[in-house]
Amino acid sequence: MVPLYKPYMPAELPDLDSILHSGELAFGKYGKDFEQKLRSFIGVEQLLTVNSFNSAVLVALISLGIKSGDEAIASPMACLASNQPLLTIGAKVVWADIDPATGTIDPESVRQKITSNTKVIFHNHFCGYPGYVDEINSIGKANGIPVVDDAIEAFGSKYKDKMIGNNGTDVTIYSFQAVRLPTTIDGGAVIFKDKNLFEKSLLIRDSGIDRRYFRDNFGEINPDYDITVPGFAATMSEVNSYIGLRQMDDIELLIEKQRKNALRWTDWFQKNSTHYLMMNTRKENTPNFWIFGILADNKTEALKRFWNMGYYASGVHLNNNNYSVFGDRIKLKGVSEFYSRFVALPCGWWFESKIN
């Protein structure tokens, strides 16, 4: 069975043993090098890495000043890991509907959900397929509401030929968890458009500490240094950073393989498309093809067909409005239609297609 996901690891990690025995395991040289490699790849300056995707969400929210009771508009058709952190800081999640052709949040639904208490719009790029970036950003700007691009599965995806993260959105968050590209085993990153928020986030990532001034000339904690913001112990270790740094050497080749696999699937579906539609990628978008998405007339039959062909097909995510932890289980027409039809097929770098 061809798996839907598979962690990538470089064949050799020659410096790993020396790092493990160096006595320098916390965020340091490799962490800074990894951040710089990411900045160059995406084309941004204000990026920081963190030790998990959960930390990425929380650092973004706290930096934006989101607090208990604030409303956050989000898509229920996303990974649970994207939406749960909103609850952990006490925010009220307000579900917007999605475009059933794309799986991404519907701008008109977002516009309708805005209230005086809306403090952030969480814009998920579903399974690596970018959403309506300009439209959602325009809504946020018109209403003075920051937008967070949730790129949990969208590293390397492009919108209008620019990387997600480099499209003028206020904040972008990434996951480097095991089945993402790149993977640091666990980790994430945050990009800020605003420099002041970026500087604030550096403190929040490290328990409110500015390491330049935290200790005195004797290496003791400086009693004159004040902690002024809440924070997390969320820096990425040198081991994780080094793995991520080495992955970036191969990242363009890996994503290119996925896009070539998507072309092979496209060719197959054009010949065998009686009961299937390929996911609407829109002309502005270049997905990373973390998966290859289709919409089936009969989801159960489609899953069985591709399993029998040797491909691990899946619906990937359950729409989060099914979970009572988020409040009332509201029905959303676009979400229901999309979930009833969506099937993900393997398309990753490991995928040697049997289709013809």
N, C-alpha and C positions, 0 to 999 in steps of 0.2 A: 504494500500500500504506500503510495507516494504521500508523505505527510504534508499537512497544511502549513506547519511551521517547523523550523529547524534552526537551532542556535548556530551561528557561525563563529568559528575560532581559527585564527591564523595557524598555519602548520607549525610555526616556530615562534616562541616568545623568549628570545635569548637572554633578556635582562631580568626575567621574572625571579629567578633564584637569588640574584644579587639584591634585588629590592626586598625580598622576604627576609634577608639576613642583614640588611643595611642598618636597621634601627631607625629608619626614616620611613614610616608607613603612612603617616597622615598626609593630607593635601600638601603638595610641594612642587618639585620640578616637573614631574610627569603630569600632574594636575594642570599646571599652567601651560605646558606644551599641548596637552589635549584640548584645552579651551581655545588656544590660538589656532590649532588645526581646524576646529569647528568653525571659528569665526571666519577663517579664510574660505572654507568650503561654502558657507551660507552667504557670505558677503556682508557681514555685520561686525560691529565692534563691541556692543554691550551685551555680552553673553557670559553666563557663569554656569558651571556644572554643579550638580548636587548628587547625593548618595542614593536617591530613589525618585521615581516619578511622583510618588506621594509628596515628597519634599519639594519637588518642582512646583506642584500645584499650591502648596501651602506658602512657600516663599513668594510666589506670585500674588496670592490673595492678601497676605499680610502687608506686602510692599504697597499694594493698591489701597490699603486701609479698609478692606472688607471686614466687617465685624458681625457678631451675632445679631440676627434679626434682619440683616440686609437681604434683599432679593437678588438671586442670580438666575438669569435666564439661561437655560441649557437644553441640549438635545438629549432625550431619553435613549436615542439610538446610538449609543456610545459604550465604550468599555466602562464597567462599573468602577474601575480604578480612576476614571476621569471625574465622576460625579460624587463619589463618597467623600472626598476631602472637603467638598463644599459643606457637607453636613457636620464634619468634625469641628469646624469653627463656628457652627451655629447659624450658618446662612440658610435661608429658605429657598429651596430649588423650585423654580417656576418652569415647567416644561413648555417648550415651543414645539410645534409640529415640524415635520420634515418634508422635503420634496420626495415623493415616492419613487421618482425616477433616478435619484442620485444617492439617497440615504443621508443627505446633509441637510442642515437646518434651513427652514424656509424663511426668507427675509420678511415676508408679509406677516407671518405668524409671530416672529420676533417683535415686529413693530406693534402688533396688537397686544402683546403681553407686557409692554413697558408701563410701569407705574411710577409714582413719585419715590418709591422705595427701591427701584431697580438700581443696583450699584455696579453690576458687571454683567457682560454677555459672554458666555462660554461657547466658543464656536468650534465644534468638533469636525475634523476632516476625516470622514468615515472610512476606516480601513485603508487609509492612504490616498483616498479620492478627495481632492480639495473641494471645498464648498464655495459659497457665493461670497468671496472675500471682499470685493469692492462694495457690494451691497450692504453686507453686515457692518463693515467699517464705517460706511456713510451713515447708517442708522445710529451707531454708537456716537459718532462725532456730532450729529445733529441734536442728540439728546444729552450730550455731556457724560456719556457712560463709557467706561473703558471696555475694550474688547480683548479677550484672551483667545488666541488661536490654540486650540487643543490639537497638537500634532503628535499625539501619542503613537500613532502608526504611520505618520506622514513625513518622516525624515527623508529628504531627497526629492519629495514631490514638489512640483512647480506650479505656479499660477502666473500666467502671462510671462512665461520664460524666466521668472525669478523664483528662487527657493522659497517655500513656505518658511516664514521667519524673516523674510526680507521684502515684505509687501506693505509696509507701513502700518501694520497692526500694532496696537499698544504693547501687547505682551504675547510671546509665543512660548509654549512649553513642549518638551520632547521627553520621550521615554527611551532609555537604553537598557530596558529589562531583557531577560534572556532571549526572547524570540524576536526582538527588534533589530534593526540595523541602524547604526552600529550597536553592538551589545557590550556593556561593561559588566555583565552578569546581573548587576542591578545598578541603576543610576538614572540620571536625567539631566536636562539643561533648561535654562530660562533665558529668553532674550527680552530686553526692554528697549522700547523706542526712546523713552525719556531718560536722560543721563542721571538726573537726580534720583529717580526711582531705582535705577541700576546701582548707584552708590549706596542707597539705603538697603537694597537687597543683599549686597555683599556682607553687611553687618548682620542682617536677619539670618543669613545662611550659617553664620558662625557665632551663634549665641549672643549677638549684639556686639561682638568684639571687633575692633580694628587692631590687628596684630602689630601694627607699626608702633602703637603707643601703649599697649596693654601691659608690657613689662618694662621695668626700669633698667638702668645700666648694670645692675647686679643680677638681672634675670628674675627678679621678684615681681609679683603682681603689683602694679603701680596704684597706690591708694588714691592718687589724684585723677585716675582715669575713670570716667563715668560711663555706665551702660545706660543708653537712652532709648533703646528700642527692644521689643521682645524678639526672640530668635530661636533657632533650632541648631542642634549639632548635626548639620546636614552637608558638610564638605565631603567630597569624594576621596577615597583612599588612593594612595599611590599605586596599589595593585590594580584596582579598577581603572584608574586613569591610564595606566600603561597599556592594559588590554584594549581600551578604547582608542588610544593613540595608534596602536598597531593595526587596529581594524580600519582606521581611516586611510591607511595605505592602500586598501583594497576596495574602498567603498564605491568608487565610481564604476569599477568593473562589475561589482556585485549588483548594483542597481541597474546597470545596462543589461545584464543577463536577465533580470526580471522583466525588463521592458521587451526584450526579444521573445521571452516566453509568452508575454501577453500578445504579441503579434501572432504567434503560433496558435494560441487559443482563438484569437479573432478570426484567423483564416478558417479554423475548424468550425466555429459557430456560423460563419457566413455560409458554410456548406450544409450545416445541420441545425438550422435555427428555427425549425417549425414551432417548437414549444418554449423557446428561450429568447430573451432579449439580453444583450450585453449591457452592463451598467453604463449609464449616460455619463461620459467623462467631460462633456462640454469642451468646446474648442479652446477655452482659456487654460485648460488643465493638462498637466502632464503628471499622472499618478506615478508613484514609485512601484506600484503593483506588488505591495506586500501580500496581497491576494488578488485573484482575478474574480471580479464580481459579475454575477448574472442574475436575472429576474426570470423565474420559472412559472409557467402556468400552473404546475403542480409541484410544490416544493418537495414533498415526501418522495414522489416518483423520481424527481431529479437527483435527490440525495442518493437513492438506491442505485440509480443508473451509474452515477460516477463512482460510487463505491465499487460496484461490480466491474467497472473499467479499471479499477486499481488506484483511484484517486480519493484521498480523504476529503470529501466535501463536507461543508458545515455551514450553519447559520451564524457562526462566530459569537455574536453578542445577543443576549436577550434584552429587549427594550426595558430600560430601567424604571419606567412608569408601572411595571408589574410589581415592584418591591414596595412593601408598606412602609419601610423606613423613610421613604421620601414623602409620605403623606397619602392622600386619597389616590386611588388607582384610576386616574382619569383616562378616558379613551381619546385617542388622537387619530384622525382618519388616515393621514399620510403615514404615520408610524405603523398602524395596523396593516395597511396595504403593502408597505415595503417589507415588513417582517414576514408576512405570509408568502412572499415570493423570493426573497433574497437567498442566494446560495453562493458561498465562497469556494473557489477551487485553488489548488496549489499553483503557485506561480513564482516561487522563490528561486534563489541562485542555485539550489541543489537539484532543481527540477529538470530532469531529462525527459522530455515529452515522448509519450508513446502514441500520441494522437497523429493521425495522418488524414 
